[in-house]
């Protein structure tokens, strides 16, 4: 199968792995004779594609995570999570080199037989459904405010476009569903090429607007619909906290894990990389994670230093409260909404692929199965986005379960099961640490989140 490196077309499609015999260090080149293989994606193009897979709605929740961990605590945690994400990618690529396997599900099958393949498939489905739900949640909360910002301040309330749930249903039916129901990921690669520019613009706006909102924050500020009531801040609340420990701190690690999860796209991007060696792909991952880390950190720091303890779990809404008619806020809101909207169908493809693989195996393509799976998954996602009251619930629940598994637990277990390295080798010890860290963080975060929900109810 030839590989086209101009875009991330067919990013989540399988590429042929060739036979699994031999000990070549670049097994993905076994797609055919070297002279017949089309030129793959460049290093820069692969970095851009992986950043698109990493960057998402998680950037809107990191300022809230910093408010609940402190600046120093947040920086330490974010560095740890980013480093472990890069290391788990290292283990996955090393296994790919050894086995010639090019999908996360098949690595699970190689390590744990059929139960492992099923477990990974279910984790991918849950993770991607959680991601899509959080993206649609952003559309539900932001789209009415974005439309209102372009309307006359004297316009009366209760207009149909101020109903976020109605707008969400219309957008899903008119945009997300038609793009998701296509059998090929195809031209969606073109739409994802502007996502990183949108995120960069968001970071720039967060930095610039730090000096546009005074602290202490003004009191009795409400949205046009009266949804926000914020009490007056005091001078002491304008002092940044270095370390914060509370029950809300449990949301920090899941939100970070959710923000750095790109492991379902690593091997497909490896397939389309020009001269796909492990070292070259590891460099792609390191550069992508480093750039994402920088944008995440800038957005979180300046977002927190703007609102301090009053920062919301969805950062853009906080700017809409205090700067409702600001042109930069209005345009960045539209940029993020466009990025989120076009990302949902892209995330839907691997979720549907995993679901069909688990339920129907390797059957030939069927429109009936394809359409049924598409409608079912989008229906579940739409219901979650409509009825989940706060985006941090999605971040917390998904991050403490599937994100922890896909980021930390699965790569460590698979490496220990498949690799022929001695148990005392550096990578084996690192794999054990990944498993232990992922289990502990996932269990503690999940427990605290559930307890918080029970107490609040």
N, C-alpha and C positions, 0 to 999 in steps of 0.2 A: 504494500500500500504506500503510494507516494505521499509525501508530507509537504504541504504548502505552508511556507513560513511567512507569508505576507500579513496574515491576520491570525486570530485565534479561532478561525473556522474549524468546526469539528473538535473543539477543545475537549469536550467530554466524551467524544466518540472513541471507541477502542481502536488502537493501532496494533497491527499484527506483531506478535512478539517473536515469531519464528520458533524453531525448535529449542528445547531447553537443554540440549546436550552441550558439552564442552564447558570451558572455563573462561570464555572471552570476557574482557572487562567492559565491553560496550555491547551487551546483548541486543539492545534495541536497533543496532545496525543490521541485525540479521533479518531485516525485512526483505532482503533481496540482494543481488550483487551491488557492490558499492557504486559501480559506474552507472547503474540504472536508477539510483535513488535520487529523487528531486531534492534540490537544495532546501534545507529546513529553515526554521525561524532563526533570525540573528540573535545574538546575546541580548542586545537592547530590546528587541521585540519580545523576547521571552520574559525579561524583567518586567516590562510593561504589562504583559498578560498576567503574570503572577501577582503583581500589585493589584490588578483589577479583581483577582480572586480573593486577595487578602482584605483590601479596603472595602468597607461597607457601612452599614448603619451603626456598627460598634463605635465609630468615632463620635457619634452623638451622645453616647453614654459614659465616655471616659472622664469628662469633667465632673460628673456626679460621683464616679468612683474615687476621684481625687479628693472630693469634699468629704468622703467618708473614710479615707485612709491617711490624709495629709500629704503634703508635697513630697517629702522625703520618702515616706512609706510607699506612696504611689510609684515613684521613680524606681525604687528597689524592686517592687513587685513586677512592674512592667518590664524591667530589664531581665528579671528571672524568667518570666513567661516567654519573652521574645527569644532568649537564649535557648530555652528548652524546646521551643518550637523549631528553631533552626537545627538543634541536635536531633530531634525526632525525625526531621526530614533527612538528615544524614543517615540515620539507621534505615529508613525506607529505601533510599537510593542505594545503599550498600546491599540490601536484600534484593533489590531489582537487578543489580549487577550480578549477583550470585545465581539467581534463578531464571532470569529472563522474563519474569512476570511483570505485567504493565498495568494492573488494576489493584486497587485497595481490597476489593472483595476477594480476588483470587489469592492475594497474600494471606488473607484470613483463612481461605480454604487450604492453602499449603501448610499453614501452621497448625490449624485446629480441625482440619477436615471440613465436612459439610457444616457442622455447627458454627465453626468460625466464619465461614462465608456468609451464613445467614445472619450471624450477630453483627458483622460489619455492615451488611446491607441494611439491616434495621436501623443501625446507628446513623448511617448516611441519610436514610429517609427522615428520621426524627430530626436530625440536625438541620437538614435543608428545609423541612417544613417550619421549624422554629425560625430560621433565617428569613424565609419568605413572609412569615407572620409578622415579624418585627418590621420588615420593610413596608408591608401593607399598613401596619399600625402607624408608621410615620406618615404615609399618605393620608390616612384617616384624620390624623391630628393636625397636619400641616396644610393640606389642600384648601380647607375652608379659610384659614388665615391668609394663605397666599392669594386667594381670589379676593377676599375682603380688602387686602392691602391696595388693590387696584381700583376699588370702588370708591365712590364719594363718601366722605366721612359722615354726610348727612343722611345716607341711605338707611332705611329702617331695617330692623332685624327680622329673624324668622324667614329669610329667603331660602329657597330650596338648596342653593349652593352652600349654605352654611351648615348643612347636615353632613357631617363627615362620613357617616355610615352609608348614606345614599350615594355620595360621590365615590366612595370606595367600591360599591357594587357596580356603578357605571363604568369606572376605570377598569375594573377587573374584566367585565364583559366585553368592553370595546377595545381594550389594548392588550391586557395581559393574556386573556384567553386565546385570541387569534394568533399571537406570537408563540404561545406555549404549545398550541396544538399542532404546529408544524412538525413533520417527522424528522427534519434535519435541523441541526443547530445553525447551520448555514450563515446567513448574513448577520446574525446576532453578534458575530465577532466585530463587525463594523461599528455597531452601536456602542460596544464596550470601550472603544478606543478613546472616548472623551471622558471616561469616568475619573481617571486620575487627575485631569485638569480641573474637574469640578471639585474634587477633594482638596486640591491645592488652593483653589480659590476660596473654599470654605475656611482653610487654615489662615489665609491672608486676612479675610474679613474678621475672624475671631481676634487676631492680633490688633488690627486697626481699631476695632470697636471697644477695645479695653479702655481707651481714653474718651469714649463717647458717653459712657454710663457712669454717673457719679456714685461714690460710696461715702457715707451711708446711702443705701438705695432709697428712692422716694417711696412714700407710703401711699396706700389706697390706689394702687395701679391696677387697672382691670383691662381685659380685652374688650373688644366690641360687644361680645356676647355676655360679658360679665363672668367669664369662667375662672378668672384668677383674682384672688384677694391676697395681697402680700403686705404684711405689716412692715412698719418702718424699721430699718436697720439701725444699729447703734455703732458708735465708733469702734468698739471692741470687736464687732463682727467684721470689720474691714482689715483685721490682722490675719494673715494666712497661717494656717496650722501646719506644723511640720509632720506630726504624727497624730492620727485619730484612730481610736479603736472603739467600735460599737457594733451592735447587731447588724447595722446596715453595711458594715465593712465586708460582710460575707458576699455581697454582690460584686466586689472588686475583682477577685480572681475569675469568676465565671464570665464577667464582662470582658476581661482581657483575653481569656481563652477563646471566647466567641470572636473577638476582633482579629486574632492571629491565625484562626483556623483556615487553612488552604490545602489541606492534605489530600482531599479528594481530587484536586486538580494538578497535583505535583507530577504524577506519572504521565497523564496525558500531555502536559507541557513538555516533559522529558522526551516524549515520543516525537514531538515536532521540532525539537531543538536541532540546529545544525551542528554536526559532529557531536552527537549526544554521549559524552563521557560523564561519569559520575562527578568528577572534579568540576567540570564545566557547569553542570546542573546545580551542584552545590553552591558555586559562586553566584549563579542566578538567584538561588533562594536566599543567600546571605545578603546580596544587594537589595533584593525586594523587601525582605524583612527589615533591613536597616532603614530604608527610605520610609517604609510604613511606620516604623517605630518613631522616626523623627516627626512625621506629620501628626501622629497620634499624640506625642508628647507636647508639641507646640499647641495643638488645639486644646488639650486638657489643661495645661498650665494657664493659658490666657483666658480660657473659659472660666476656670475656677477663680482666677484673680479678678474677674469682672463681677461675679455674683457671690463668691465665697460660699457661705453655708446655705444660701438661697438658690444655688444652681439647681436646675431641674434635671430629672432623669432623661429628658430629651432636650438637648441644649438649644436648638433653634427656637423652641417655644419661648424660652427665657428672653431671647432678643426681641421676639415679637411683642412681648409685654411692654418693654421700655422704649423700643424704637419701631413702632408699628408702621410708620410711613417712611422709614429710611430706605433710600434707593439701593444701597448695598445689601441690606438685610433682605429686601424684596427679591433682588436678583439671585442672591445665594440660595434663598429658599427655593426658587424655581430650579436652580441648577441641581441642588440636592434631590429635589423631587423627581426631576427628569432622570438623574442617575439611578435613583432607587427604582423608578418605574421600569426602566429598561433592564435592570439587573434581575428582577423577579423571574422573567421567563428563562434567563440563563441558568439560574439556580434550580429551576423546575426540571430541567433536562436530566441531570444526574439522579434526582430523586425518583423520577418516573422510570428511568433506566434500572435503578436498583429494585424498585417495586416489581416491575415486569420480570426481572431476572429471578427474583425470589418466588414469584407466583407461577410463572409460566416457563422458566428455564430458558433454553435456547431455541424456542419456537420461532418459525419465520414471522416476519412482520405482519401484523394484523391490524387493520384500521379500527376494528371493534374494540380490541384490547387497548390499543393506543388511546383512543378517544375516551374510553371508560376510565382508564388510569388517570388521564389528564383532568377530567372533570372531577373525579373523586379527590385527588390531591388538592386541586385548587379550591374545592368546596370546603375541605377541612381547614385549609389555610385562611380562607375568607372568614369562616366562623370564628377562628381564633383571633384574628385581627379585630373583628367587630366586638367580641365580648371580653377579651383580656383588658382589664382596666388600666394597666400601667406597663410600659415597655420593659421596665426592669424585671417584671415577673417573667417575661420571655427570656431575657438575658440570663437571669439567675437560674431558672429551671433547666433551660437547654445547656447553658454553660457548665453547670455543675454535673451534668450527666454525659450527654453525647460528646460535647466539645472536649471534656477532660479525657474521655476514652479515645477519641480520634487523634487528639494532640499528644497525649502522654502514654496511656495504658496500652493501647493496641500496638503502636510501634515497638514498645519495649517487650511485650509478650511475644510478638512475632519474631523479633530478633533473637530472643532467647531460644525459641523453638526451632527456627530455621537455620540460624548461623552455626557454622562449625567452629567458631571461636571458643577458646577456653573460658570457663566461667569466671576466672579471675582476670581476664583481659579488660582493658580500659572500657571498651564499648559494651561488654557484658555487664560490667559494674554500672555503667551509665544507663543501660537498659533497665536494670533492677531499680535504680533510682527513679527513672521515669515512671515505672509502674507504681512504686510506693508513693511518690509525690502525687501522681494523678488520682490514686484511690483515696488518699488522705484528704486532699483538697476537695475532691468531688463530694466525699461523704460529709465532711464538715460543712461545706457551703450548702449542700442540699438540706442538711438537718436544720441549720440555722434559718434558712429561707422558709422551710415548712413551719417551724416554730413561730416565726414572725407572722406568717399568714394566719396561723391559728389564733395568735394573740390579738391581731388586728381585727379579726372577724368576731 
